[in-house]
Each structure stands twice: as structure tokens, then as C-alpha cells.
Amino acid sequence: MQKLAIYQVDAFTNQRFSGNAAAVVPLSAWLGDTELLAIAQENNLSETAYLLELADGHYFIRWFSPITEIDFCGHATLASAFVLFQLKPELTELRFSTKVVGDLTVKKQGDWLQMNFPERPALPVADVPAALLKGLGATPVQVLQSEQAWFAVYQDAATVTALTPDMQLLKQLGPWDVVVTAPGTGFAEGQYDFVSRYFWPANGGDEDPVTGSIHAGLAPYWAAQLGKTELLAYQASKRGGVLRCELQQDRVLVSGQAVMYLQGQIQL
């Protein structure tokens, strides 16, 4: 019987039972993709991250939702770094190699972890799918598209928090997901620069609690709108999550906190 360590971490929060939960599974050798997906389905979290050590402080990382392998995931990268920094407290920086988005680094900054992502901009589109507009149920003031998702921009945070999308319609937009966003004015006493929610029925589930990867597109958009390069963001799901974002040339620094929920053992 093969035994694997497993950790479950709440990411983009400093309180358990909020933020976005991710499973982290360090490996000594890759399992088959069928097994990796089966474990992710058994975990039934938005993401399970698998880590294979390449050198001290350098890991290959792969992410699986219960539906499919994912090209890029922020919260499970944050969770993975949180686990590794606990296992190896002498380290202050980690490097993750990936299949699609190149190498990502994570630096320890007190109880915040700063991830260095490639900028993934969202661009205006001429043709907006009817399924997007009908599925969201409220007309956005602007629609853009990145390589990851459709962006629906609204005038105020209240509209974003009140949306009740038709997931069957949004599922038709796959492989793209959908992020809705608005300025943070009038929300939580205006302490956030912008808010968002993320829907991904084609690739993972109805609503993702906190989505680090999409802030590689959201942060550049709001930086241009607000005229600032450092932003504080809130993802307004039921669990909620806080993200610090900073632009540095063609990179986006996304920082968050994390809390350990459990650690255990998988038996295969």
C-alpha cells in the first residue's frame, strides 16, 4: 500500500473556514494522471496541488480540480508554499515550475506570502457571447477576455455581490471561465480598491471562493483604471478572501495569508 502525505490549507485568509481551501500532496514520483484526478475528485476541493521536488526550494507543481487539470492556480500555489515553508522553515523563497505559465516564485514576508505571476491581461472584445450576458443576468458596463476568463465589469460592488448566475449558460463558455468585478467604492467602508467573484462551471465548480490566478489580469486592469500600482482586493464569495496586488513591469505580485486546516495520509 502506498501512503502519501496530504495537507489542507485555507488560502487568502488568516481565519479557518474562510478563504479558499486547497489540498497539497507532495510526491516522490509522479502518479498517473488518472490517479491524480481521482485524488482531486475524492478531496472534492476547488484544487489539489501536487508537488515534486526538483532541487532544494525548487518544485514542479500541477493543479487538479475535481473535473480536470488546471493550467494556472493561485490559491493552491499559496497553500503549497505555506506547507513547504512550514516543512522547511530555513527557506525564505520557493520556485515552482509549471507546464503552462513558466516558473513562479513565492517569497515569505512575515505572515504574508508574495507570489510572482506573469501578467495575463484582459482585452476588449467586439463580440460578446449571448450566454455570458444572459447567464449573468445583469448587463456589465464593459466586457473583456483574457486567456483564462471572460471579464464582466460592473459599476458598483453591490451589483457584483447580488449576482445569481445561470451556471448552465456560463458552462457553455468553456474552456473560459467568468470573472465579474467592480470598484470597491461603497463596499466594506471602501477599504478595497476592487472586488470580484469567479465562476467556473466548465472547469471546476459553480463559484470559486478566492482565485489568485485571475488577479494576474484583474490587477493590471484596475491599476490602469485607478492610476495606482499597489491595490488591495477582495473576492466576495461566501467564504471571502483578501489579496494584495502589485504591478512590476510585466509581472503581478499577488500576496495572501494562509491557515493550516488538517494534515493526514492518503492510502492508495
C-alpha positions in Angstrom: 0.0 0.0 0.0 1.3 3.4 -1.0 1.0 6.2 1.6 1.1 9.9 0.7 1.1 12.9 3.0 -1.8 15.4 2.4 -2.3 18.9 3.8 -5.4 21.0 3.6 -4.9 24.8 3.8 -7.3 27.7 3.8 -5.7 30.3 1.5 -6.1 34.1 1.2 -7.3 34.3 4.7 -6.0 34.3 8.3 -9.0 32.6 9.7 -10.0 28.9 9.2 -13.3 28.2 7.3 -12.8 31.2 5.1 -10.7 31.9 2.0 -10.2 29.1 -0.5 -9.4 25.6 0.7 -6.7 23.6 -1.2 -5.2 20.2 -0.8 -1.4 19.9 -1.1 0.2 16.5 -1.9 4.0 16.2 -2.0 5.2 13.3 -4.2 8.4 11.4 -4.6 7.5 10.4 -8.1 4.6 11.3 -10.4 1.4 9.2 -10.3 -0.6 8.7 -13.4 -3.0 11.4 -14.5 -6.0 9.2 -13.8 -4.8 8.8 -10.2 -4.1 12.5 -9.8 -7.6 13.3 -10.9 -9.2 10.6 -8.8 -7.5 12.0 -5.7 -8.7 15.5 -6.6 -12.2 14.2 -7.0 -12.0 12.4 -3.7 -10.8 15.6 -2.0 -13.7 17.5 -3.6 -12.0 20.8 -3.2 -11.6 23.5 -5.8 -8.0 22.5 -6.2 -5.5 19.8 -5.3 -1.8 20.7 -5.8 0.8 18.1 -6.4 4.5 18.8 -5.8 7.6 17.1 -7.0 10.9 18.3 -5.6 13.5 19.1 -8.3 16.1 20.7 -6.0 16.2 22.4 -2.6 13.5 25.1 -2.7 12.5 24.2 -6.3 9.4 22.1 -7.1 7.3 21.2 -10.1 3.7 21.9 -9.4 0.5 20.6 -11.0 -3.1 21.6 -10.1 -6.2 19.5 -10.5 -9.8 20.5 -9.9 -12.4 17.7 -9.5 -13.0 18.0 -13.2 -9.7 18.5 -14.9 -6.1 19.5 -14.7 -5.8 23.3 -14.5 -3.2 25.5 -16.3 -2.7 28.0 -13.5 -3.9 28.2 -9.9 -3.0 30.9 -7.4 -4.6 29.8 -4.2 -3.2 26.2 -4.3 0.2 27.7 -5.1 -0.1 29.9 -2.0 -1.3 26.8 0.0 1.7 24.8 -1.3 4.2 27.5 -0.4 2.6 27.7 3.1 3.1 24.0 3.6 6.6 23.9 2.3 7.7 26.9 4.4 6.4 25.0 7.5 8.3 21.8 6.4 11.5 23.8 5.6 11.5 26.9 7.9 15.0 27.8 6.8 13.7 28.7 3.4 12.5 32.3 2.6 11.8 31.8 -1.2 10.5 29.0 -3.3 10.4 28.4 -7.0 7.7 26.4 -8.8 8.0 25.2 -12.3 4.7 24.7 -14.3 3.5 23.2 -17.5 2.0 26.4 -19.0 2.8 29.6 -17.1 6.6 29.3 -16.6 8.3 29.5 -13.3 6.6 31.1 -10.3 8.4 32.3 -7.2 7.0 32.8 -3.7 8.6 34.9 -1.0 7.9 34.8 2.7 7.1 38.3 4.0 6.1 37.8 7.7 2.8 36.1 7.7 2.1 37.1 4.1 3.4 35.1 1.1 4.1 37.0 -2.1 3.7 35.1 -5.4 5.2 36.4 -8.6 3.0 35.8 -11.6 3.2 36.7 -15.3 0.8 39.4 -16.3 -2.2 37.9 -18.1 -4.1 41.0 -19.5 -7.7 41.1 -20.4 -8.5 42.8 -23.7 -11.7 44.3 -25.1 -13.8 42.1 -27.4 -16.0 43.0 -30.3 -18.5 40.2 -30.0 -19.9 39.3 -26.6 -21.5 35.8 -26.3 -25.2 35.9 -25.5 -24.7 33.1 -23.0 -22.4 35.4 -21.0 -24.9 38.3 -20.8 -28.0 36.1 -20.2 -26.1 33.9 -17.8 -25.0 36.7 -15.6 -28.5 38.3 -15.6 -27.2 41.9 -15.3 -25.6 43.9 -18.1 -21.9 44.9 -17.5 -20.5 48.2 -18.4 -17.6 46.5 -20.2 -16.6 43.0 -21.3 -13.1 41.8 -21.9 -11.4 38.5 -22.3 -8.1 37.0 -21.2 -6.6 33.6 -22.0 -8.3 32.4 -18.7 -11.7 34.0 -18.5 -14.3 36.5 -19.6 -14.2 39.7 -17.6 -17.6 41.4 -16.9 -17.0 44.8 -15.3 -19.8 46.5 -13.3 -20.2 50.0 -12.0 -20.6 49.0 -8.3 -19.8 46.2 -5.9 -23.4 45.8 -4.9 -24.3 44.5 -8.3 -21.4 42.0 -8.2 -22.4 40.7 -4.8 -26.0 40.3 -5.8 -25.5 38.3 -9.0 -27.1 34.9 -9.1 -25.8 33.5 -12.4 -27.2 30.7 -14.5 -24.4 28.2 -14.3 -25.7 26.1 -17.2 -25.4 29.1 -19.5 -21.9 30.0 -18.2 -20.8 26.5 -18.7 -21.3 26.9 -22.4 -18.5 29.4 -22.4 -15.8 26.8 -21.5 -12.9 26.5 -21.7 -13.1 30.1 -20.5 -14.3 30.9 -17.0 -16.1 34.1 -16.0 -14.9 36.8 -13.5 -17.2 39.7 -12.5 -15.6 42.8 -11.0 -16.3 46.3 -9.8 -14.5 49.1 -7.9 -14.5 48.7 -4.2 -16.2 52.1 -3.5 -19.1 51.7 -1.2 -18.1 48.2 -0.2 -16.8 47.4 3.3 -16.3 51.1 4.0 -14.2 51.5 0.9 -11.2 49.6 2.2 -10.7 47.6 -1.0 -9.7 49.0 -4.4 -11.8 46.4 -6.3 -13.9 43.4 -5.7 -14.6 40.3 -7.8 -16.3 36.9 -8.0 -15.3 34.0 -10.1 -17.5 31.4 -11.8 -16.0 28.2 -13.5 -18.7 25.6 -14.1 -16.9 24.2 -17.1 -13.6 23.6 -15.3 -14.1 23.2 -11.6 -17.4 24.2 -9.9 -20.0 26.9 -9.7 -18.2 29.6 -7.8 -14.5 29.6 -6.8 -14.1 31.1 -3.3 -10.9 33.0 -4.0 -9.0 32.9 -7.3 -5.3 34.1 -7.1 -4.6 33.4 -10.8 -7.3 35.8 -12.2 -5.7 38.7 -10.3 -2.8 38.5 -12.8 -5.4 40.0 -15.1 -7.6 41.9 -12.7 -4.7 43.9 -11.1 -3.4 45.3 -14.4 -7.0 46.3 -15.4 -7.7 48.1 -12.1 -4.3 49.6 -11.9 -5.0 51.3 -15.2 -8.5 52.4 -14.1 -7.4 53.7 -10.7 -4.0 55.1 -11.6 -2.0 53.1 -9.0 0.2 50.1 -9.0 -0.5 48.7 -5.5 -4.0 47.5 -4.8 -6.0 45.7 -2.1 -8.6 43.3 -3.5 -11.5 41.3 -2.0 -13.1 38.3 -3.6 -16.7 38.5 -2.5 -17.7 34.8 -2.3 -19.5 33.4 0.7 -16.1 32.5 2.2 -14.3 35.6 1.0 -10.6 36.4 0.6 -8.1 39.3 0.7 -5.4 39.7 -1.8 -2.6 42.3 -2.0 -1.6 43.1 -5.6 1.3 45.0 -7.0 2.4 45.6 -10.6 6.1 45.3 -11.5 6.6 45.8 -15.3 5.2 42.6 -16.9 4.8 40.8 -13.6 2.0 40.9 -11.0 2.8 40.2 -7.3 -0.2 38.6 -5.6 0.1 38.2 -1.8 -2.0 36.4 0.7 -2.1 34.7 4.1 -3.0 31.1 4.8 -4.0 28.8 7.7 -3.5 25.1 8.1 -6.7 23.1 8.5 -5.6 19.5 8.5 -2.8 17.1 7.7 -3.1 13.4 7.1 -2.3 10.5 4.9 -3.7 9.1 1.7 -3.6 5.3 1.3 -3.5 4.1 -2.3 
